Amino acid sequence: MFGSRDCPAKCTFCFRTMGRDYRSNSVGYVMSMLRDLIEKYQINQINISDEIFSMNRKRIYEFCNELKALDIPWTCQMRVNMADEELLSRMKDAGCGQISYGFESASLTVLRSMKKGILVEQIERAIELTAKHKMTIQGNFIFGDPAETLQTSLETFEFNRRYRDKNLNLIMLEA
């Protein structure tokens, strides 16, 4: 299910760098559509596939209130710099069971080259907080950025090894 489209971040590796603006439907509209789908198809889990579900904090809280009333498990995608104690607590309470993060790299050099706008410490904090709230973590690291070297790759591999009990994926970008 999509409630919004696009992402305001302009990461160098992403196909969404077309200059489009982030846009979203109202929570009321999305929930109305969702209730209809649940009734019609007996849906028992929701995957919110918005590229950046966490763009608007007020909107997330509104979603959480509505989703909690439906009592249905759900998953979403989120940027690590948005993860904090209060938000993850609200999401867990509303039935969120998994968060998918785009970590991309555990090397600050590569993150800067990608224009990702996050820090390695924020990745670590997102992992720790998400685990603390007993939600499954799904995260991706990608290799192949122009700034990638053997050393930066090793930084990511070592980071991945420290969190090997989590669902972290290693992906090679194609040229």
PyRosetta script that sets phi, psi and omega in degrees:
from pyrosetta import init, pose_from_sequence

init()
pose = pose_from_sequence("MFGSRDCPAKCTFCFRTMGRDYRSNSVGYVMSMLRDLIEKYQINQINISDEIFSMNRKRIYEFCNELKALDIPWTCQMRVNMADEELLSRMKDAGCGQISYGFESASLTVLRSMKKGILVEQIERAIELTAKHKMTIQGNFIFGDPAETLQTSLETFEFNRRYRDKNLNLIMLEA")
pose.set_psi(1, 138.5)
pose.set_omega(1, 177.8)
pose.set_phi(2, -116.4)
pose.set_psi(2, 131.5)
pose.set_omega(2, 174.8)
pose.set_phi(3, -112.9)
pose.set_psi(3, -12.3)
pose.set_omega(3, 178.3)
pose.set_phi(4, -150.6)
pose.set_psi(4, 169.2)
pose.set_omega(4, -178.7)
pose.set_phi(5, -136.1)
pose.set_psi(5, 148.3)
pose.set_omega(5, 173.7)
pose.set_phi(6, 74.1)
pose.set_psi(6, -177.2)
pose.set_omega(6, -175.0)
pose.set_phi(7, -150.3)
pose.set_psi(7, 136.4)
pose.set_omega(7, 179.9)
pose.set_phi(8, -75.0)
pose.set_psi(8, -17.3)
pose.set_omega(8, 177.6)
pose.set_phi(9, -71.5)
pose.set_psi(9, 151.7)
pose.set_omega(9, -178.4)
pose.set_phi(10, -123.7)
pose.set_psi(10, 54.6)
pose.set_omega(10, 179.3)
pose.set_phi(11, -58.7)
pose.set_psi(11, 137.8)
pose.set_omega(11, -172.2)
pose.set_phi(12, -64.5)
pose.set_psi(12, -26.5)
pose.set_omega(12, -175.5)
pose.set_phi(13, -88.6)
pose.set_psi(13, -10.0)
pose.set_omega(13, -170.2)
pose.set_phi(14, -87.5)
pose.set_psi(14, 143.7)
pose.set_omega(14, 177.1)
pose.set_phi(15, -76.1)
pose.set_psi(15, -7.3)
pose.set_omega(15, -179.0)
pose.set_phi(16, -92.8)
pose.set_psi(16, 31.8)
pose.set_omega(16, -179.2)
pose.set_phi(17, -98.3)
pose.set_psi(17, 32.8)
pose.set_omega(17, -175.6)
pose.set_phi(18, -84.2)
pose.set_psi(18, 1.2)
pose.set_omega(18, -179.7)
pose.set_phi(19, 86.7)
pose.set_psi(19, 8.1)
pose.set_omega(19, 178.7)
pose.set_phi(20, -71.6)
pose.set_psi(20, 152.6)
pose.set_omega(20, 178.2)
pose.set_phi(21, -93.1)
pose.set_psi(21, 146.2)
pose.set_omega(21, 173.3)
pose.set_phi(22, -60.6)
pose.set_psi(22, 135.0)
pose.set_omega(22, 177.7)
pose.set_phi(23, -142.9)
pose.set_psi(23, 147.4)
pose.set_omega(23, -176.6)
pose.set_phi(24, -141.5)
pose.set_psi(24, 153.3)
pose.set_omega(24, 171.3)
pose.set_phi(25, -85.6)
pose.set_psi(25, 157.7)
pose.set_omega(25, 177.9)
pose.set_phi(26, -66.3)
pose.set_psi(26, 152.3)
pose.set_omega(26, 177.6)
pose.set_phi(27, -60.4)
pose.set_psi(27, -39.6)
pose.set_omega(27, 178.2)
pose.set_phi(28, -58.2)
pose.set_psi(28, -44.0)
pose.set_omega(28, 179.4)
pose.set_phi(29, -64.2)
pose.set_psi(29, -47.2)
pose.set_omega(29, -179.0)
pose.set_phi(30, -62.6)
pose.set_psi(30, -42.5)
pose.set_omega(30, -179.0)
pose.set_phi(31, -67.9)
pose.set_psi(31, -36.4)
pose.set_omega(31, 176.6)
pose.set_phi(32, -61.8)
pose.set_psi(32, -46.0)
pose.set_omega(32, 177.7)
pose.set_phi(33, -62.1)
pose.set_psi(33, -42.8)
pose.set_omega(33, -179.3)
pose.set_phi(34, -64.3)
pose.set_psi(34, -44.5)
pose.set_omega(34, 178.6)
pose.set_phi(35, -59.7)
pose.set_psi(35, -41.0)
pose.set_omega(35, 177.9)
pose.set_phi(36, -62.1)
pose.set_psi(36, -43.4)
pose.set_omega(36, -179.6)
pose.set_phi(37, -66.8)
pose.set_psi(37, -39.7)
pose.set_omega(37, 178.4)
pose.set_phi(38, -61.5)
pose.set_psi(38, -45.6)
pose.set_omega(38, -179.5)
pose.set_phi(39, -65.1)
pose.set_psi(39, -45.8)
pose.set_omega(39, -175.3)
pose.set_phi(40, -71.0)
pose.set_psi(40, -41.5)
pose.set_omega(40, -172.3)
pose.set_phi(41, -113.4)
pose.set_psi(41, 4.4)
pose.set_omega(41, 179.3)
pose.set_phi(42, 56.2)
pose.set_psi(42, 42.9)
pose.set_omega(42, -179.9)
pose.set_phi(43, -62.3)
pose.set_psi(43, 137.5)
pose.set_omega(43, -178.8)
pose.set_phi(44, -122.1)
pose.set_psi(44, 6.4)
pose.set_omega(44, 174.2)
pose.set_phi(45, -160.1)
pose.set_psi(45, 148.7)
pose.set_omega(45, -177.4)
pose.set_phi(46, -123.3)
pose.set_psi(46, 135.4)
pose.set_omega(46, 171.2)
pose.set_phi(47, -114.8)
pose.set_psi(47, 109.2)
pose.set_omega(47, 178.4)
pose.set_phi(48, -82.7)
pose.set_psi(48, 108.7)
pose.set_omega(48, -172.0)
pose.set_phi(49, -95.3)
pose.set_psi(49, 17.1)
pose.set_omega(49, 176.1)
pose.set_phi(50, -58.0)
pose.set_psi(50, 137.1)
pose.set_omega(50, -179.9)
pose.set_phi(51, -59.5)
pose.set_psi(51, -31.8)
pose.set_omega(51, -176.4)
pose.set_phi(52, -144.0)
pose.set_psi(52, 70.1)
pose.set_omega(52, -179.0)
pose.set_phi(53, -53.7)
pose.set_psi(53, -31.1)
pose.set_omega(53, -174.1)
pose.set_phi(54, -88.0)
pose.set_psi(54, 14.4)
pose.set_omega(54, -176.4)
pose.set_phi(55, -57.8)
pose.set_psi(55, -43.2)
pose.set_omega(55, -174.3)
pose.set_phi(56, -123.2)
pose.set_psi(56, 109.2)
pose.set_omega(56, -175.8)
pose.set_phi(57, -58.5)
pose.set_psi(57, -44.2)
pose.set_omega(57, 179.9)
pose.set_phi(58, -59.4)
pose.set_psi(58, -41.0)
pose.set_omega(58, 179.1)
pose.set_phi(59, -64.6)
pose.set_psi(59, -39.4)
pose.set_omega(59, 177.9)
pose.set_phi(60, -62.4)
pose.set_psi(60, -44.9)
pose.set_omega(60, 179.6)
pose.set_phi(61, -61.9)
pose.set_psi(61, -39.0)
pose.set_omega(61, 177.1)
pose.set_phi(62, -63.8)
pose.set_psi(62, -44.3)
pose.set_omega(62, 176.0)
pose.set_phi(63, -59.0)
pose.set_psi(63, -46.2)
pose.set_omega(63, -179.0)
pose.set_phi(64, -58.1)
pose.set_psi(64, -44.3)
pose.set_omega(64, 178.4)
pose.set_phi(65, -59.5)
pose.set_psi(65, -44.6)
pose.set_omega(65, -179.0)
pose.set_phi(66, -69.7)
pose.set_psi(66, -43.5)
pose.set_omega(66, -178.9)
pose.set_phi(67, -67.3)
pose.set_psi(67, -35.6)
pose.set_omega(67, 178.4)
pose.set_phi(68, -60.8)
pose.set_psi(68, -39.4)
pose.set_omega(68, 179.3)
pose.set_phi(69, -65.0)
pose.set_psi(69, -29.0)
pose.set_omega(69, 178.7)
pose.set_phi(70, -77.8)
pose.set_psi(70, -20.6)
pose.set_omega(70, 179.9)
pose.set_phi(71, 53.0)
pose.set_psi(71, 55.0)
pose.set_omega(71, -179.0)
pose.set_phi(72, -133.5)
pose.set_psi(72, 134.3)
pose.set_omega(72, 179.9)
pose.set_phi(73, -67.5)
pose.set_psi(73, 148.2)
pose.set_omega(73, -178.9)
pose.set_phi(74, -148.0)
pose.set_psi(74, 161.0)
pose.set_omega(74, 177.5)
pose.set_phi(75, -130.9)
pose.set_psi(75, 163.4)
pose.set_omega(75, 179.1)
pose.set_phi(76, -156.8)
pose.set_psi(76, 173.6)
pose.set_omega(76, 173.1)
pose.set_phi(77, -108.6)
pose.set_psi(77, 146.2)
pose.set_omega(77, -176.6)
pose.set_phi(78, -153.6)
pose.set_psi(78, 150.8)
pose.set_omega(78, 173.0)
pose.set_phi(79, -83.3)
pose.set_psi(79, 143.4)
pose.set_omega(79, -176.8)
pose.set_phi(80, -63.8)
pose.set_psi(80, -29.7)
pose.set_omega(80, -177.8)
pose.set_phi(81, -73.1)
pose.set_psi(81, -8.2)
pose.set_omega(81, 177.3)
pose.set_phi(82, -93.8)
pose.set_psi(82, -17.1)
pose.set_omega(82, -175.8)
pose.set_phi(83, -71.3)
pose.set_psi(83, 122.6)
pose.set_omega(83, 172.6)
pose.set_phi(84, -147.1)
pose.set_psi(84, 171.2)
pose.set_omega(84, -174.8)
pose.set_phi(85, -54.9)
pose.set_psi(85, -52.2)
pose.set_omega(85, -175.6)
pose.set_phi(86, -63.3)
pose.set_psi(86, -46.6)
pose.set_omega(86, -177.3)
pose.set_phi(87, -64.1)
pose.set_psi(87, -47.7)
pose.set_omega(87, -179.0)
pose.set_phi(88, -66.5)
pose.set_psi(88, -34.3)
pose.set_omega(88, 175.6)
pose.set_phi(89, -62.7)
pose.set_psi(89, -44.9)
pose.set_omega(89, 178.0)
pose.set_phi(90, -62.0)
pose.set_psi(90, -43.8)
pose.set_omega(90, -178.7)
pose.set_phi(91, -64.7)
pose.set_psi(91, -44.6)
pose.set_omega(91, 178.8)
pose.set_phi(92, -61.4)
pose.set_psi(92, -44.8)
pose.set_omega(92, 179.6)
pose.set_phi(93, -60.5)
pose.set_psi(93, -29.5)
pose.set_omega(93, -178.9)
pose.set_phi(94, -88.1)
pose.set_psi(94, 1.1)
pose.set_omega(94, 175.3)
pose.set_phi(95, 106.7)
pose.set_psi(95, 6.2)
pose.set_omega(95, 178.8)
pose.set_phi(96, -70.1)
pose.set_psi(96, 126.1)
pose.set_omega(96, -178.5)
pose.set_phi(97, -110.4)
pose.set_psi(97, -16.1)
pose.set_omega(97, -179.0)
pose.set_phi(98, -151.2)
pose.set_psi(98, 140.5)
pose.set_omega(98, 173.8)
pose.set_phi(99, -123.2)
pose.set_psi(99, 131.9)
pose.set_omega(99, 176.9)
pose.set_phi(100, -102.2)
pose.set_psi(100, 124.9)
pose.set_omega(100, -179.2)
pose.set_phi(101, -115.3)
pose.set_psi(101, 143.6)
pose.set_omega(101, 170.5)
pose.set_phi(102, -96.7)
pose.set_psi(102, 92.2)
pose.set_omega(102, -179.9)
pose.set_phi(103, -74.6)
pose.set_psi(103, -43.8)
pose.set_omega(103, 177.6)
pose.set_phi(104, 73.7)
pose.set_psi(104, -48.8)
pose.set_omega(104, 179.8)
pose.set_phi(105, -159.9)
pose.set_psi(105, 155.0)
pose.set_omega(105, 172.7)
pose.set_phi(106, -106.6)
pose.set_psi(106, 19.6)
pose.set_omega(106, 176.7)
pose.set_phi(107, -112.0)
pose.set_psi(107, 123.6)
pose.set_omega(107, 178.4)
pose.set_phi(108, -61.3)
pose.set_psi(108, -35.6)
pose.set_omega(108, 178.1)
pose.set_phi(109, -58.5)
pose.set_psi(109, -47.3)
pose.set_omega(109, -178.8)
pose.set_phi(110, -70.5)
pose.set_psi(110, -42.6)
pose.set_omega(110, 178.2)
pose.set_phi(111, -57.0)
pose.set_psi(111, -41.8)
pose.set_omega(111, 178.2)
pose.set_phi(112, -65.9)
pose.set_psi(112, -43.2)
pose.set_omega(112, 179.0)
pose.set_phi(113, -61.0)
pose.set_psi(113, -37.2)
pose.set_omega(113, 179.9)
pose.set_phi(114, -75.8)
pose.set_psi(114, -11.7)
pose.set_omega(114, -174.0)
pose.set_phi(115, 58.4)
pose.set_psi(115, 39.5)
pose.set_omega(115, -176.7)
pose.set_phi(116, -71.2)
pose.set_psi(116, -31.3)
pose.set_omega(116, 177.5)
pose.set_phi(117, 76.2)
pose.set_psi(117, 24.9)
pose.set_omega(117, 177.2)
pose.set_phi(118, -133.3)
pose.set_psi(118, 167.1)
pose.set_omega(118, 178.0)
pose.set_phi(119, -116.9)
pose.set_psi(119, 155.9)
pose.set_omega(119, 177.9)
pose.set_phi(120, -59.3)
pose.set_psi(120, -37.1)
pose.set_omega(120, 179.0)
pose.set_phi(121, -61.8)
pose.set_psi(121, -33.4)
pose.set_omega(121, 178.1)
pose.set_phi(122, -70.9)
pose.set_psi(122, -33.7)
pose.set_omega(122, 175.6)
pose.set_phi(123, -63.6)
pose.set_psi(123, -48.2)
pose.set_omega(123, 179.8)
pose.set_phi(124, -59.7)
pose.set_psi(124, -44.8)
pose.set_omega(124, -179.6)
pose.set_phi(125, -63.5)
pose.set_psi(125, -41.8)
pose.set_omega(125, 178.9)
pose.set_phi(126, -62.0)
pose.set_psi(126, -42.6)
pose.set_omega(126, 178.7)
pose.set_phi(127, -62.1)
pose.set_psi(127, -49.2)
pose.set_omega(127, -176.9)
pose.set_phi(128, -64.1)
pose.set_psi(128, -43.9)
pose.set_omega(128, -179.8)
pose.set_phi(129, -68.2)
pose.set_psi(129, -40.3)
pose.set_omega(129, -179.9)
pose.set_phi(130, -64.7)
pose.set_psi(130, -42.7)
pose.set_omega(130, 176.8)
pose.set_phi(131, -64.6)
pose.set_psi(131, -41.0)
pose.set_omega(131, 179.1)
pose.set_phi(132, -57.9)
pose.set_psi(132, -36.8)
pose.set_omega(132, -179.2)
pose.set_phi(133, -89.3)
pose.set_psi(133, 11.4)
pose.set_omega(133, 174.0)
pose.set_phi(134, 57.3)
pose.set_psi(134, 42.0)
pose.set_omega(134, 172.5)
pose.set_phi(135, -109.5)
pose.set_psi(135, 145.1)
pose.set_omega(135, 177.3)
pose.set_phi(136, -69.3)
pose.set_psi(136, 140.0)
pose.set_omega(136, 178.6)
pose.set_phi(137, -106.4)
pose.set_psi(137, 128.7)
pose.set_omega(137, 171.4)
pose.set_phi(138, -122.3)
pose.set_psi(138, 124.6)
pose.set_omega(138, -178.2)
pose.set_phi(139, -141.1)
pose.set_psi(139, 151.7)
pose.set_omega(139, -178.4)
pose.set_phi(140, -122.5)
pose.set_psi(140, 136.0)
pose.set_omega(140, 168.3)
pose.set_phi(141, -112.6)
pose.set_psi(141, 136.9)
pose.set_omega(141, 177.9)
pose.set_phi(142, -121.4)
pose.set_psi(142, 146.4)
pose.set_omega(142, -179.4)
pose.set_phi(143, -119.3)
pose.set_psi(143, 150.4)
pose.set_omega(143, 175.9)
pose.set_phi(144, 123.0)
pose.set_psi(144, 3.3)
pose.set_omega(144, 176.0)
pose.set_phi(145, -63.7)
pose.set_psi(145, 148.6)
pose.set_omega(145, 178.8)
pose.set_phi(146, -55.6)
pose.set_psi(146, -27.1)
pose.set_omega(146, -180.0)
pose.set_phi(147, -85.9)
pose.set_psi(147, -2.9)
pose.set_omega(147, -178.0)
pose.set_phi(148, -67.5)
pose.set_psi(148, 131.2)
pose.set_omega(148, 175.4)
pose.set_phi(149, -130.4)
pose.set_psi(149, 175.5)
pose.set_omega(149, 175.3)
pose.set_phi(150, -58.2)
pose.set_psi(150, -42.7)
pose.set_omega(150, -179.0)
pose.set_phi(151, -63.5)
pose.set_psi(151, -45.7)
pose.set_omega(151, -179.5)
pose.set_phi(152, -66.7)
pose.set_psi(152, -35.7)
pose.set_omega(152, 176.3)
pose.set_phi(153, -63.4)
pose.set_psi(153, -41.8)
pose.set_omega(153, 179.2)
pose.set_phi(154, -64.1)
pose.set_psi(154, -35.9)
pose.set_omega(154, 176.6)
pose.set_phi(155, -59.5)
pose.set_psi(155, -43.5)
pose.set_omega(155, -180.0)
pose.set_phi(156, -69.3)
pose.set_psi(156, -42.2)
pose.set_omega(156, 178.1)
pose.set_phi(157, -61.3)
pose.set_psi(157, -41.4)
pose.set_omega(157, 179.0)
pose.set_phi(158, -65.3)
pose.set_psi(158, -42.9)
pose.set_omega(158, 177.0)
pose.set_phi(159, -59.4)
pose.set_psi(159, -47.6)
pose.set_omega(159, -179.9)
pose.set_phi(160, -58.9)
pose.set_psi(160, -39.6)
pose.set_omega(160, 179.6)
pose.set_phi(161, -63.1)
pose.set_psi(161, -38.9)
pose.set_omega(161, 179.8)
pose.set_phi(162, -63.4)
pose.set_psi(162, -28.2)
pose.set_omega(162, -177.6)
pose.set_phi(163, -115.2)
pose.set_psi(163, 35.8)
pose.set_omega(163, -175.1)
pose.set_phi(164, -65.9)
pose.set_psi(164, -13.9)
pose.set_omega(164, 177.6)
pose.set_phi(165, -82.7)
pose.set_psi(165, -1.7)
pose.set_omega(165, 178.6)
pose.set_phi(166, -101.3)
pose.set_psi(166, 169.2)
pose.set_omega(166, -178.3)
pose.set_phi(167, -92.8)
pose.set_psi(167, 74.3)
pose.set_omega(167, -177.0)
pose.set_phi(168, -107.6)
pose.set_psi(168, 129.8)
pose.set_omega(168, -176.5)
pose.set_phi(169, -105.5)
pose.set_psi(169, 143.4)
pose.set_omega(169, 176.2)
pose.set_phi(170, -110.3)
pose.set_psi(170, 122.2)
pose.set_omega(170, -173.8)
pose.set_phi(171, -129.2)
pose.set_psi(171, 136.1)
pose.set_omega(171, 177.4)
pose.set_phi(172, -97.5)
pose.set_psi(172, 125.7)
pose.set_omega(172, 175.0)
pose.set_phi(173, -72.1)
pose.set_psi(173, 141.0)
pose.set_omega(173, 176.3)
pose.set_phi(174, -90.9)
pose.set_psi(174, 143.7)
pose.set_omega(174, -179.0)
pose.set_phi(175, -73.9)
pose.dump_pdb("model.pdb")
